[in-house]
C-alpha cells in the first residue's frame, strides 16, 4: 500500500496536527482549546495560500 501526498495535502495535514497540539498546550478549557486550534488551523492554511500566491507572483 502506497500513500502519496501532494505539497498542499502535506501542508494541510501538518497544519491539522500542529493546530491540535497548539490548542491542547496553549489553552485551559476545552472550548478555548477548540477555538484556538481552529484559529491556528485557519492561519496555517491561510499562510499556505498566501505563500503560494507570493511564489506564483515571483515566478511570473
MDTraj code that builds the backbone (N, CA, C; nanometers):
import mdtraj as md
import numpy as np

residues = "UNK UNK UNK UNK UNK UNK UNK UNK UNK UNK UNK UNK UNK UNK UNK UNK UNK UNK UNK UNK UNK UNK UNK UNK UNK UNK UNK UNK UNK UNK UNK UNK UNK UNK UNK UNK UNK UNK UNK UNK UNK UNK UNK UNK UNK UNK UNK UNK UNK UNK UNK UNK UNK UNK UNK UNK UNK UNK UNK UNK".split()
xyz = np.array([
    [0.0848, -0.1175, 0.0000],
    [0.0000, 0.0000, 0.0000],
    [0.0890, 0.1233, 0.0000],
    [0.0656, 0.2120, -0.0944],
    [0.1437, 0.3344, -0.1060],
    [0.0560, 0.4539, -0.0743],
    [0.1110, 0.5452, 0.0045],
    [0.0395, 0.6657, 0.0444],
    [0.1194, 0.7852, -0.0053],
    [0.0661, 0.8571, -0.1037],
    [0.1367, 0.9696, -0.1630],
    [0.0616, 1.0987, -0.1337],
    [0.1358, 1.2005, -0.0892],
    [0.0762, 1.3299, -0.0603],
    [0.1296, 1.4359, -0.1557],
    [0.0417, 1.5279, -0.1941],
    [0.0883, 1.6446, -0.2677],
    [0.1433, 1.7449, -0.1656],
    [0.2047, 1.8501, -0.2149],
    [0.2581, 1.9507, -0.1237],
    [0.1452, 2.0147, -0.0425],
    [0.0342, 2.0423, -0.1085],
    [-0.0779, 2.1061, -0.0399],
    [-0.1371, 2.0161, 0.0673],
    [-0.1605, 1.8891, 0.0348],
    [-0.2202, 1.7995, 0.1340],
    [-0.1237, 1.7742, 0.2500],
    [0.0062, 1.7721, 0.2237],
    [0.1036, 1.7574, 0.3318],
    [0.1021, 1.8805, 0.4220],
    [0.0892, 1.9998, 0.3630],
    [0.0837, 2.1224, 0.4423],
    [-0.0432, 2.1272, 0.5268],
    [-0.1548, 2.0836, 0.4702],
    [-0.2815, 2.0826, 0.5458],
    [-0.2754, 1.9785, 0.6579],
    [-0.2155, 1.8648, 0.6322],
    [-0.2002, 1.7627, 0.7359],
    [-0.1113, 1.8134, 0.8492],
    [-0.0012, 1.8803, 0.8147],
    [0.0845, 1.9411, 0.9167],
    [0.0073, 2.0460, 0.9952],
    [-0.0710, 2.1292, 0.9248],
    [-0.1499, 2.2326, 0.9913],
    [-0.2490, 2.1704, 1.0895],
    [-0.3088, 2.0606, 1.0521],
    [-0.4037, 1.9926, 1.1404],
    [-0.3358, 1.9440, 1.2680],
    [-0.2248, 1.8723, 1.2520],
    [-0.1563, 1.8185, 1.3698],
    [-0.0979, 1.9291, 1.4580],
    [-0.0382, 2.0291, 1.3962],
    [0.0194, 2.1391, 1.4739],
    [-0.0898, 2.2169, 1.5468],
    [-0.2040, 2.2373, 1.4838],
    [-0.3139, 2.3103, 1.5468],
    [-0.3710, 2.2340, 1.6655],
    [-0.3802, 2.1033, 1.6537],
    [-0.4272, 2.0220, 1.7668],
    [-0.3313, 2.0362, 1.8850],
    [-0.2016, 2.0283, 1.8581],
    [-0.1025, 2.0410, 1.9647],
    [-0.1066, 2.1807, 2.0253],
    [-0.1124, 2.2841, 1.9411],
    [-0.1182, 2.4208, 1.9927],
    [-0.2422, 2.4420, 2.0780],
    [-0.3573, 2.3929, 2.0312],
    [-0.4805, 2.4100, 2.1075],
    [-0.4743, 2.3422, 2.2428],
    [-0.4211, 2.2218, 2.2471],
    [-0.4150, 2.1472, 2.3730],
    [-0.3155, 2.2092, 2.4708],
    [-0.2011, 2.2538, 2.4197],
    [-0.0953, 2.3008, 2.5099],
    [-0.1065, 2.4479, 2.5477],
    [-0.1824, 2.5278, 2.4730],
    [-0.1820, 2.6720, 2.4973],
    [-0.3064, 2.7244, 2.5688],
    [-0.4101, 2.6454, 2.5800],
    [-0.5341, 2.6913, 2.6438],
    [-0.5787, 2.5931, 2.7519],
    [-0.6638, 2.6410, 2.8437],
    [-0.7035, 2.5604, 2.9595],
    [-0.8347, 2.4853, 2.9409],
    [-0.9412, 2.5540, 2.9026],
    [-1.0705, 2.4871, 2.8908],
    [-1.0855, 2.4239, 2.7523],
    [-1.1761, 2.3283, 2.7434],
    [-1.1964, 2.2560, 2.6179],
    [-1.2461, 2.3502, 2.5081],
    [-1.3385, 2.4403, 2.5407],
    [-1.3898, 2.5338, 2.4398],
    [-1.2796, 2.6257, 2.3885],
    [-1.1957, 2.6746, 2.4774],
    [-1.0832, 2.7595, 2.4364],
    [-0.9847, 2.6803, 2.3505],
    [-0.9614, 2.5544, 2.3846],
    [-0.8703, 2.4710, 2.3069],
    [-0.9213, 2.4511, 2.1652],
    [-1.0501, 2.4232, 2.1514],
    [-1.1093, 2.4025, 2.0192],
    [-1.1039, 2.5316, 1.9384],
    [-1.1432, 2.6417, 2.0005],
    [-1.1438, 2.7701, 1.9309],
    [-1.0026, 2.8102, 1.8870],
    [-0.9043, 2.7935, 1.9748],
    [-0.7665, 2.8302, 1.9405],
    [-0.7088, 2.7355, 1.8347],
    [-0.7422, 2.6072, 1.8431],
    [-0.6972, 2.5121, 1.7427],
    [-0.7517, 2.5457, 1.6046],
    [-0.8802, 2.5808, 1.5965],
    [-0.9393, 2.6207, 1.4686],
    [-0.8776, 2.7498, 1.4166],
    [-0.8500, 2.8428, 1.5081],
    [-0.7851, 2.9682, 1.4707],
    [-0.6460, 2.9424, 1.4123],
    [-0.5678, 2.8580, 1.4787],
    [-0.4339, 2.8242, 1.4293],
    [-0.4414, 2.7517, 1.2957],
    [-0.5370, 2.6610, 1.2807],
    [-0.5537, 2.5896, 1.1553],
    [-0.5845, 2.6868, 1.0419],
    [-0.6734, 2.7824, 1.0667],
    [-0.7079, 2.8816, 0.9643],
    [-0.5858, 2.9656, 0.9276],
    [-0.5059, 3.0031, 1.0263],
    [-0.3857, 3.0807, 0.9971],
    [-0.2838, 3.0002, 0.9176],
    [-0.2651, 2.8734, 0.9528],
    [-0.1720, 2.7878, 0.8789],
    [-0.2152, 2.7737, 0.7330],
    [-0.3416, 2.7404, 0.7107],
    [-0.3901, 2.7200, 0.5734],
    [-0.3898, 2.8524, 0.4974],
    [-0.4262, 2.9612, 0.5643],
    [-0.4181, 3.0925, 0.5000],
    [-0.2748, 3.1277, 0.4625],
    [-0.1802, 3.0919, 0.5491],
    [-0.0392, 3.1150, 0.5187],
    [0.0085, 3.0339, 0.4001],
    [-0.0431, 2.9123, 0.3863],
    [-0.0074, 2.8289, 0.2717],
    [-0.0574, 2.8933, 0.1422],
    [-0.1811, 2.9424, 0.1430],
    [-0.2337, 3.0092, 0.0246],
    [-0.1578, 3.1381, -0.0059],
    [-0.1277, 3.2162, 0.0966],
    [-0.0531, 3.3413, 0.0771],
    [0.0865, 3.3134, 0.0211],
    [0.1542, 3.2143, 0.0764],
    [0.2876, 3.1793, 0.0271],
    [0.2807, 3.1288, -0.1166],
    [0.1767, 3.0540, -0.1489],
    [0.1591, 3.0058, -0.2852],
    [0.1412, 3.1200, -0.3839],
    [0.0607, 3.2189, -0.3463],
    [0.0419, 3.3343, -0.4341],
    [0.1710, 3.4140, -0.4488],
    [0.2438, 3.4322, -0.3413],
    [0.3705, 3.5059, -0.3492],
    [0.4686, 3.4339, -0.4405],
    [0.4788, 3.3020, -0.4266],
    [0.5694, 3.2264, -0.5127],
    [0.5250, 3.2321, -0.6586],
    [0.3933, 3.2309, -0.6828],
    [0.3423, 3.2416, -0.8201],
    [0.3769, 3.3776, -0.8783],
    [0.3622, 3.4851, -0.7978],
    [0.3944, 3.6191, -0.8461],
    [0.5443, 3.6352, -0.8729],
    [0.6281, 3.5751, -0.7904],
    [0.7717, 3.5846, -0.8109],
    [0.8165, 3.5077, -0.9349],
    [0.7480, 3.4029, -0.9655],
    [0.7842, 3.3217, -1.0825],
    [0.7457, 3.3908, -1.2126],
    [0.6406, 3.4696, -1.2109],
    [0.5928, 3.5385, -1.3322],
    [0.6886, 3.6414, -1.3796],
])
top = md.Topology()
chain = top.add_chain()
for i, resn in enumerate(residues, 1):
    res = top.add_residue(resn, chain, resSeq=i)
    for name in ("N", "CA", "C"):
        top.add_atom(name, md.element.get_by_symbol(name[0]), res)
traj = md.Trajectory(xyz[None], top)
